[in-house]
């Protein structure tokens, strides 16, 4: 009986812990990160080169990443050593790959090499890539035909037939000016996420085989004759930034200690920057950072690398004020906001350290993607399985296992036995059958 109960208890505990073990095993496995399908790359700006003035055509693409991808890239960018250790990596790269097809969707340039190498091609080939770091938005030159070398060359091969040549005559020489024929041709553009990594076995000091994964291709955007260009709505206000993970970093020299924190910029604010880039009508001026020390007034601090559109960067930041001392045990509160053409945003949530409790999101509570928080905070969830409420500090699966074992013990302990002689029922403590008098074991 004892052996049976022991086996049952072990099995039930293993079943209870299985969800926690499964979650723990996958949590730090980079291959489990699900790459979403990016939106069609419809944010682009075309500049007619004005061939008579000797200017080539120029197409700038504005890459817009999904929040979860930008945050993963930012996590690696702000502390690659910690990122590599967390996921057990030797190397990591995540990019947005772009593909083109002229006058329809039958001439894509994608080949097998794109599936195993983050470097897909060169700029002049006409289908570039963008390495993701911490921005949800990246403004880059998709093509500038000054690099074109004429028909039959190795540059811009996928759409050479749509490039026209204008010969500009100078006094003693001639110059070819190139343009994309937007009236008669359409360039279809699609994109996808590509992630590449190598694992590292620290125990054996071995580098694993290079691995890669990629999302599905986006829907196609069209430049030229059938343009699908999208311009975001003109902004009126800015949504507040979101901050987390604040800590005091002690100085090793004569300078004051500083504050570090992690910033997350809402998607709507990135769309405002897309609008600014496309319309050249407005700008971000930077971050305003305020700190309260030991219950005092809010004091201005400087945040490094936060001027202009750098203020939108998702990731780790440092706040400094060389005239205001910050001690290891100082009670510190922090808040930030965006500044720009359309005024200041609302203040972010307020973080606090050394305040007798944990850091709290107050006011505009939001999750990592910038959306309002509607569920219980992560800290209230079970540390084992990650999703149950953990009543009284234990995973609910363990409580279920304990309850089942107790019930089984009670059942087996109170169950009556039968006399082998007459079949009458007797309890465990009885030594002789009360019906037939037979000695019982």
C-alpha positions in Angstrom: 0.0 0.0 0.0 2.8 2.4 0.9 4.6 1.7 -2.3 1.4 2.3 -4.3 0.8 5.6 -2.6 4.4 6.6 -3.2 4.1 5.9 -6.9 0.8 7.7 -7.2 2.2 10.8 -5.4 5.3 10.8 -7.6 3.3 10.6 -10.8 0.9 13.3 -9.8 3.7 15.7 -8.8 5.4 15.1 -12.1 2.1 15.8 -13.9 1.6 18.9 -11.9 5.1 20.2 -12.6 5.1 19.3 -16.3 3.6 22.6 -17.5 6.2 24.5 -15.4 9.0 22.4 -16.9 7.7 22.9 -20.4 7.4 26.6 -20.0 10.9 26.9 -18.4 12.5 24.8 -21.2 11.0 27.0 -23.9 11.3 30.4 -22.3 15.0 30.8 -23.1 14.9 29.0 -26.5 15.3 31.6 -29.2 14.0 29.2 -31.8 10.6 29.4 -30.1 10.3 33.1 -30.8 7.4 33.5 -33.2 8.2 35.9 -36.0 5.0 37.7 -37.1 4.2 38.5 -40.7 5.3 42.2 -41.3 2.9 44.6 -42.8 3.2 45.5 -46.5 6.0 48.1 -46.9 3.7 50.9 -48.1 5.6 53.7 -46.4 8.0 55.1 -48.9 9.0 58.5 -50.3 9.9 59.0 -54.0 12.0 62.0 -55.1 11.8 62.8 -58.8 15.4 63.4 -59.7 14.7 66.3 -62.2 16.9 65.0 -65.0 17.4 68.4 -66.6 19.1 69.5 -63.4 21.3 66.4 -63.4 19.6 64.7 -60.4 18.9 61.0 -60.4 15.6 59.5 -59.0 15.6 58.4 -55.4 13.3 56.0 -53.5 13.5 55.9 -49.7 11.8 53.2 -47.8 10.5 53.5 -44.2 10.8 50.2 -42.5 8.1 49.7 -39.7 8.7 46.7 -37.5 6.3 45.0 -35.2 6.7 45.9 -31.5 7.6 42.4 -30.3 10.4 42.1 -32.9 11.7 45.6 -32.1 11.8 44.7 -28.4 13.7 41.5 -29.0 16.2 43.4 -31.2 16.5 46.1 -28.5 17.1 43.5 -25.8 20.1 42.2 -27.8 21.4 45.6 -28.7 21.3 47.1 -25.2 23.3 44.2 -23.6 24.4 41.6 -26.0 26.4 39.7 -23.4 23.4 39.3 -21.2 21.2 38.4 -24.2 23.6 35.7 -25.4 23.9 34.2 -21.9 20.1 34.2 -21.4 19.5 32.3 -24.7 22.8 30.3 -24.7 24.0 32.0 -27.9 27.3 32.6 -29.6 25.9 34.9 -32.3 22.6 36.5 -33.3 21.2 38.6 -36.1 17.7 39.7 -37.0 16.9 41.6 -40.2 14.2 42.7 -42.5 14.7 41.3 -46.0 13.2 43.1 -49.0 12.3 41.5 -52.4 11.2 43.1 -55.6 9.3 42.1 -58.8 8.7 44.3 -61.8 5.3 44.8 -63.3 3.6 42.0 -61.4 4.3 39.3 -58.8 5.9 36.7 -61.0 9.5 37.9 -60.9 10.6 37.8 -57.3 14.3 37.7 -56.7 14.2 35.4 -53.6 16.4 32.3 -53.8 17.6 29.6 -51.4 20.6 31.6 -50.2 18.2 34.1 -48.6 16.9 31.4 -46.2 20.4 30.7 -44.7 22.2 34.1 -44.8 21.0 37.4 -43.3 23.1 39.2 -45.9 20.8 38.8 -48.9 22.3 41.2 -51.4 23.9 44.5 -52.0 22.4 47.9 -52.2 22.9 48.3 -55.9 21.3 45.0 -56.6 18.0 46.5 -55.7 16.8 44.3 -52.9 18.5 45.3 -49.7 18.1 44.3 -46.1 17.9 46.2 -42.8 19.5 45.0 -39.6 17.1 45.6 -36.6 18.5 47.1 -33.4 16.0 48.8 -31.3 13.9 51.0 -33.6 10.4 50.2 -34.8 11.1 52.5 -37.7 14.1 52.8 -40.0 14.4 55.3 -42.8 16.8 54.0 -45.5 17.6 54.5 -49.2 16.0 51.8 -51.3 17.5 53.0 -54.5 19.3 56.0 -55.7 20.0 55.7 -59.4 23.2 57.6 -59.3 24.7 54.1 -58.7 23.2 52.8 -61.9 25.8 51.9 -64.6 23.5 51.7 -67.6 21.7 48.9 -69.4 23.4 45.5 -69.2 25.4 46.4 -66.1 25.2 44.4 -62.8 23.3 47.1 -60.9 19.6 47.2 -60.3 19.1 44.2 -62.5 15.6 43.3 -61.3 14.1 46.5 -62.8 16.6 47.7 -65.5 13.9 47.7 -68.1 12.0 50.4 -66.2 15.0 52.8 -66.0 15.1 55.5 -68.6 18.2 57.5 -69.6 18.4 61.2 -70.2 21.6 62.6 -71.6 22.5 65.9 -70.1 24.9 67.9 -72.3 27.7 69.9 -70.6 30.1 72.2 -72.5 32.7 69.5 -73.2 31.2 66.3 -71.8 27.9 64.4 -71.5 26.3 62.8 -68.5 23.7 60.1 -68.2 20.8 60.9 -65.8 18.7 57.9 -64.9 15.0 57.8 -63.8 12.4 55.1 -63.0 9.5 55.2 -65.4 6.7 55.6 -62.9 4.1 56.3 -65.5 4.5 52.9 -67.3 6.0 50.6 -64.7 5.2 49.3 -61.2 7.8 47.9 -58.8 6.2 45.4 -56.4 8.0 45.2 -53.0 7.6 42.7 -50.2 9.4 42.1 -47.0 9.9 39.5 -44.2 11.8 39.0 -40.9 14.9 36.8 -41.0 16.6 35.6 -37.8 19.9 33.8 -37.6 21.8 32.4 -34.6 24.5 30.0 -33.3 24.2 28.4 -29.9 27.0 28.1 -27.5 27.7 25.1 -25.1 29.6 26.8 -22.3 30.2 23.6 -20.5 32.1 22.1 -23.5 33.2 25.5 -25.0 31.6 24.5 -28.3 29.8 26.6 -30.9 26.7 25.0 -32.4 25.6 24.9 -36.0 24.2 28.1 -37.5 20.4 28.1 -37.5 17.8 30.4 -39.1 14.1 31.0 -39.3 12.0 33.5 -41.1 8.5 34.8 -41.3 6.1 34.6 -44.2 6.4 37.3 -46.8 4.3 40.4 -46.3 1.6 41.5 -48.7 3.0 43.5 -51.6 3.4 47.2 -51.7 3.6 48.9 -55.1 5.7 51.8 -56.2 5.3 53.5 -59.6 2.3 53.2 -61.9 -0.1 51.4 -59.4 1.3 53.0 -56.3 -0.1 51.9 -52.9 1.9 54.4 -50.8 0.3 55.2 -47.4 0.8 58.4 -45.5 -0.1 58.3 -41.8 -2.6 60.8 -40.4 -1.2 64.1 -39.3 -0.5 64.0 -35.6 -2.1 66.2 -33.0 -0.7 64.8 -29.8 1.8 62.1 -28.7 1.0 59.0 -26.7 3.1 58.8 -23.5 6.2 56.6 -23.4 6.4 53.5 -21.1 9.3 52.9 -18.8 10.4 49.9 -16.7 13.4 48.2 -15.0 14.9 51.2 -13.3 18.0 50.9 -11.1 20.7 53.1 -9.6 24.1 52.6 -11.1 26.9 53.6 -8.7 29.8 55.6 -10.0 33.3 54.3 -9.5 34.9 57.8 -9.9 34.2 61.3 -8.7 31.1 61.7 -10.8 27.6 61.2 -9.4 25.8 57.9 -9.8 23.2 57.7 -12.5 19.9 56.0 -13.2 19.2 53.4 -15.8 15.9 52.3 -17.2 14.2 50.7 -20.2 12.0 52.7 -22.5 9.2 51.4 -24.8 7.8 53.7 -27.4 4.1 53.2 -28.4 3.4 52.3 -32.0 1.3 55.4 -32.6 4.4 57.6 -31.8 6.5 55.7 -34.3 3.7 56.3 -36.9 4.0 60.0 -36.1 7.7 59.8 -37.0 6.8 58.0 -40.2 4.5 61.0 -41.0 7.3 63.4 -40.2 9.7 61.6 -42.5 7.3 61.4 -45.3 5.9 64.9 -45.2 8.9 66.8 -43.7 6.3 68.5 -41.6 7.4 68.4 -37.9 9.9 66.7 -35.8 10.7 65.2 -32.3 13.0 67.4 -30.2 13.9 64.7 -27.6 13.0 63.5 -24.1 12.3 65.4 -21.0 13.4 63.4 -18.0 12.5 64.3 -14.4 13.7 62.7 -11.1 12.5 63.1 -7.6 15.0 62.2 -4.8 14.0 61.3 -1.2 10.5 62.9 -1.7 11.8 66.2 -3.1 10.6 68.2 -6.1 11.0 66.9 -9.6 14.4 67.8 -11.0 15.5 67.8 -14.6 17.9 65.0 -15.6 19.6 64.5 -19.0 19.0 61.2 -20.9 21.9 60.2 -23.1 21.3 59.9 -26.9 17.8 61.2 -26.7 17.8 64.2 -28.9 15.6 64.4 -32.1 14.1 61.1 -33.2 16.6 59.2 -31.0 14.1 59.8 -28.2 11.9 57.1 -29.7 14.5 54.3 -29.3 13.3 51.2 -27.6 15.8 49.9 -25.0 18.1 50.8 -22.2 18.7 54.4 -21.3 20.8 56.3 -18.7 19.6 59.5 -16.9 22.3 61.9 -15.5 22.6 65.1 -13.5 26.1 65.8 -12.4 25.0 68.5 -9.9 22.5 66.2 -8.0 23.9 63.3 -6.0 22.2 59.9 -6.1 23.1 57.5 -3.3 22.7 53.8 -3.3 19.8 53.9 -0.8 18.2 57.1 -2.2 14.5 57.0 -2.7 14.3 57.8 -6.4 11.2 58.3 -8.7 11.5 58.7 -12.5 9.2 59.9 -15.3 9.8 60.9 -18.9 7.9 62.4 -21.8 8.3 63.2 -25.5 8.9 66.7 -26.8 8.2 67.7 -30.4 6.5 70.0 -32.9 3.1 69.0 -31.5 4.0 69.8 -27.9 4.9 67.5 -25.0 3.2 64.1 -24.5 1.6 63.1 -21.2 4.1 61.9 -18.6 5.1 58.2 -18.7 4.3 55.9 -15.8 6.3 56.7 -12.7 9.0 54.2 -11.5 10.3 54.2 -7.9 13.2 52.4 -6.2 14.1 52.2 -2.5 10.5 53.3 -1.6 9.7 50.4 0.7 8.1 48.4 -2.1 8.6 47.3 -5.7 8.6 49.4 -8.8 5.1 50.3 -9.8 3.4 51.4 -13.0 1.2 54.3 -12.1 -1.1 56.4 -14.2 -0.9 55.3 -17.9 -0.3 51.6 -17.3 0.7 49.9 -20.6 2.3 46.6 -21.7 5.4 46.2 -23.9 3.5 46.9 -27.1 2.1 50.2 -25.8 -1.4 48.9 -25.2 -3.3 49.5 -21.9 -2.8 46.7 -19.4 -6.1 44.8 -18.9 -4.8 41.7 -17.1 -3.1 41.0 -13.8 0.6 42.1 -13.7 3.2 39.4 -14.5 4.4 39.4 -11.0 1.1 38.0 -9.7 1.4 34.9 -11.8 2.9 31.6 -10.6 6.7 31.4 -10.9 6.5 27.7 -11.9 3.9 27.5 -14.7 3.7 31.2 -15.4 0.0 31.5 -15.8 -1.9 30.2 -12.7 -2.7 32.6 -9.8 -0.4 30.6 -7.4 -2.7 30.5 -4.3 -0.8 30.6 -1.0 2.4 30.7 -2.9 2.2 27.3 -4.6 1.4 26.4 -8.2 -2.2 25.3 -8.5 -1.2 22.1 -10.1 0.8 21.1 -7.0 -2.3 21.9 -4.9 -4.4 19.7 -7.1 -1.9 16.9 -6.7 -1.8 17.2 -2.9 -5.6 17.2 -2.8 -5.8 14.0 -4.9 -3.2 12.2 -2.8 -5.0 13.1 0.4 -8.3 11.8 -1.0 -6.6 8.5 -2.0 -5.0 8.1 1.4 -8.4 8.6 3.1 -10.1 6.1 0.7 -7.5 3.4 1.3 -7.2 4.1 5.0 -11.0 3.8 5.7 -11.8 1.0 3.2 -13.2 -2.2 4.9 -11.8 -5.6 4.1 -13.7 -8.9 3.5 -13.2 -12.1 5.6 -11.7 -14.9 3.4 -14.0 -17.4 5.2 -17.5 -16.0 5.2 -17.1 -12.7 3.2 -18.2 -10.5 6.0 -16.7 -7.0 6.0 -14.3 -6.0 8.9 -12.1 -3.0 9.8 -8.3 -3.0 9.8 -8.1 -3.1 13.6 -10.2 -6.2 14.1 -8.2 -9.5 14.7 -11.1 -12.1 14.5 -14.2 -12.2 12.2 -17.3 -11.3 14.2 -19.4 -13.7 12.1 -17.4 -16.9 11.7 -14.7 -16.3 14.3 -11.8 -16.8 11.8 -8.5 -15.2 12.7 -7.8 -12.3 10.4 -4.4 -11.1 9.2 
